[in-house]
Amino acid sequence: MTTFINLKDTPKMLHSSDAMQARLAQLNEPHIAPLTGLLKSLRKEKGEGYHIPNFDPWDGGVDAEVLFLLEAPGAKARDSGFISRNNPDETAKNMFELNQEAGISRKQSILWNAVPWYIGSEKKIRPARADDVAEGLDALSSLVKLLPKLKVIALVGKKSQLAESHIRAMNPDVLVYCCPHPSPLFVNRRPENREILLNAFRSIKNQLEGVV
C-alpha cells in the first residue's frame, strides 16, 4: 500500500493540493478500487453534467462496517474531489471530531451521500429534494453490495433519511441509525446538540463492538 509519511490525519487537510494529490494516487488501492470502479460507471451513466466526488481512500473502503450516509456533496467536496472528513469545511470537521471522540476508526467506516452528485450552482449548493434522493437509490444499492462487512448504516440528516424505507428493504440484516446532520448550524445552535450527535456515534461504536 502506498504511504505518505509526511501527511498527518487532521481536520480540513484537503485544503492542500499536496493532500488531494496524495489521495488521488491511492484510488486504485485494493480496499478502495471497487468503489472507484463504481464511481467510474456512475459518471459514465450520468454524463458530464454530474460532479461526483470520490470515496476517501483513507476510510475503510470495502472493509467498512459502518456507512455514514449524508445528504449531498457540498462545494468543498466538489472542489477537493472527495467525500471526506478532511474537507476544509465545518461539517467535515465535525464528522472528523465526532468519530474520533466516539472511538470509531475511520478504517471501520465510509462516508457517502444519499445524493451522490453536487446539486446547485457554482457558488452554492441547493437543498436536496425527495426526487434527488430517489435518483440516487440505484447507486446506493450498488454501493451496499460492495460492502460485505457492513453492520450499520447511519442516516445523517433528514434528507438522507428519506431513503430509510428503501435501505431497510434492501438489506434487513443491517442496522439503521438516524441522527441529525453535523452542520455548524445544528451543532452550534445549542450546546446539547453536539452531545446528541456524539451519543448516536457512541451507540454505533457499541454496536460495532458487540456492546448493546
C-alpha positions in Angstrom: 0.0 0.0 0.0 1.2 3.5 -0.9 2.0 5.6 2.2 2.5 9.3 2.6 4.5 9.6 5.8 4.5 13.4 5.9 0.7 13.7 5.9 -0.9 13.7 9.3 -4.6 13.0 9.6 -6.1 16.3 10.6 -9.4 18.2 10.0 -9.5 20.3 6.9 -6.2 18.9 5.5 -7.7 18.7 2.0 -7.3 22.4 1.6 -3.8 21.4 0.5 -3.2 20.4 -3.1 -0.5 18.0 -1.9 -3.0 16.2 0.3 -5.5 16.0 -2.6 -2.9 14.6 -5.0 -1.9 12.0 -2.4 -5.5 10.8 -2.1 -5.8 10.6 -5.9 -2.8 8.4 -6.0 -4.5 5.9 -3.7 -7.8 5.5 -5.5 -6.8 2.1 -7.0 -5.5 0.5 -3.8 -7.3 -2.8 -3.2 -9.7 -1.7 -0.4 -11.0 1.3 -2.5 -10.6 0.2 -6.1 -14.1 -1.5 -6.4 -15.7 1.8 -5.1 -13.6 3.8 -7.6 -14.9 1.5 -10.3 -18.5 2.1 -9.2 -18.0 5.8 -9.5 -16.4 5.5 -12.9 -19.5 3.6 -14.1 -21.8 6.1 -12.4 -20.1 9.1 -14.0 -20.3 7.4 -17.4 -24.0 6.7 -16.9 -25.0 10.2 -15.6 -22.8 12.2 -18.0 -20.6 15.3 -17.7 -23.2 17.5 -16.0 -22.9 15.5 -12.8 -20.0 16.2 -10.4 -19.5 13.0 -8.4 -16.7 13.1 -5.8 -14.5 10.1 -4.9 -14.7 7.9 -1.9 -11.8 8.7 0.5 -9.1 6.1 0.4 -8.2 6.9 4.0 -11.5 5.4 5.0 -12.3 1.7 5.2 -13.5 1.1 1.6 -14.9 -2.3 1.0 -13.9 -3.3 4.5 -16.1 -0.7 6.2 -18.5 -1.9 8.9 -20.5 1.4 9.1 -21.7 3.6 6.2 -22.4 7.2 7.2 -24.9 8.4 4.6 -25.1 12.1 4.5 -27.3 14.3 2.2 -25.4 15.6 -0.8 -21.8 16.8 -1.5 -21.1 20.4 -0.6 -19.0 22.9 -2.6 -15.8 21.8 -0.7 -16.3 18.2 -1.6 -16.9 19.2 -5.2 -13.7 21.2 -5.2 -11.5 18.6 -3.4 -13.0 15.7 -5.4 -13.6 13.6 -2.3 -16.4 12.8 0.2 -14.1 13.2 3.2 -14.0 14.1 6.8 -10.8 16.0 5.9 -12.6 18.5 3.6 -12.0 22.2 4.6 -15.4 22.9 6.0 -17.0 22.8 9.4 -19.4 19.9 8.7 -16.4 17.7 7.7 -14.5 18.9 10.8 -17.5 17.9 13.0 -17.6 14.5 11.4 -13.8 14.0 11.9 -14.0 15.0 15.6 -17.2 13.2 16.5 -15.9 9.9 15.0 -12.6 10.3 16.8 -14.3 11.1 20.1 -16.7 8.2 19.8 -13.8 5.9 19.1 -14.9 4.9 15.6 -11.8 4.2 13.5 -12.0 5.6 10.0 -10.9 2.2 8.7 -14.2 0.9 10.2 -16.3 3.4 8.3 -17.0 5.0 5.0 -18.8 8.3 4.0 -21.1 8.8 1.1 -24.3 10.8 0.3 -27.9 9.9 -0.5 -27.5 12.2 -3.5 -24.0 11.2 -4.8 -23.5 14.3 -7.0 -23.2 18.0 -6.4 -26.5 19.9 -6.7 -26.6 23.6 -7.1 -24.8 26.5 -8.7 -21.1 27.2 -9.0 -21.3 29.2 -5.7 -23.9 27.5 -3.6 -25.5 24.1 -3.1 -29.2 23.9 -3.1 -31.2 21.8 -0.7 -31.7 18.1 -1.7 -35.3 17.2 -2.7 -37.1 13.8 -2.5 -36.6 13.3 -6.2 -32.9 13.9 -5.9 -32.7 11.1 -3.2 -34.9 8.8 -5.4 -32.5 9.3 -8.3 -29.6 8.2 -6.1 -31.2 4.9 -4.8 -29.8 2.6 -7.6 -26.3 3.9 -6.9 -26.8 3.3 -3.2 -27.9 -0.2 -3.8 -24.9 -0.9 -5.9 -22.6 0.5 -3.2 -24.1 -1.6 -0.4 -23.5 -4.7 -2.5 -19.8 -3.9 -2.4 -19.6 -3.7 1.4 -19.7 -7.3 2.7 -18.7 -6.4 6.3 -21.4 -3.8 6.7 -23.2 -3.8 10.0 -24.6 -0.3 10.4 -25.9 2.4 8.0 -26.2 5.8 9.7 -28.6 8.1 8.0 -27.1 11.5 8.8 -29.7 14.3 8.3 -33.3 14.5 7.4 -32.8 14.3 3.6 -30.7 11.1 3.8 -33.5 9.6 6.0 -35.8 9.9 3.0 -34.0 6.7 1.8 -34.8 4.8 5.1 -37.5 2.5 3.8 -35.5 1.6 0.7 -32.5 0.8 2.8 -34.4 -1.3 5.3 -36.0 -3.3 2.5 -32.7 -3.6 0.6 -30.7 -5.1 3.5 -32.8 -6.1 6.6 -29.8 -7.5 8.3 -28.0 -4.2 8.6 -28.9 -1.9 11.5 -30.1 1.5 10.6 -29.5 4.6 12.8 -30.9 8.0 12.2 -29.2 11.1 13.6 -29.1 14.8 12.9 -26.7 16.3 10.3 -23.5 17.6 11.8 -23.7 21.0 10.2 -22.4 24.0 12.2 -25.9 25.4 12.1 -27.1 22.4 14.1 -24.0 21.8 16.3 -23.6 25.4 17.3 -27.2 26.2 17.8 -27.4 24.7 21.3 -24.6 23.1 23.4 -26.6 19.9 23.9 -26.9 19.3 20.1 -23.3 18.1 19.8 -24.0 15.7 22.7 -27.0 14.3 20.8 -24.7 13.5 17.8 -21.9 12.2 20.0 -24.3 9.8 21.8 -25.5 8.5 18.4 -22.0 7.8 17.3 -21.1 6.1 20.6 -24.2 3.9 20.1 -22.9 2.9 16.7 -19.4 2.2 18.2 -21.0 0.0 20.8 -22.9 -1.9 18.1 -19.7 -2.5 16.1 -18.0 -3.8 19.3 -21.0 -6.0 20.2 -21.9 -4.0 23.2 -25.7 -3.5 23.5 
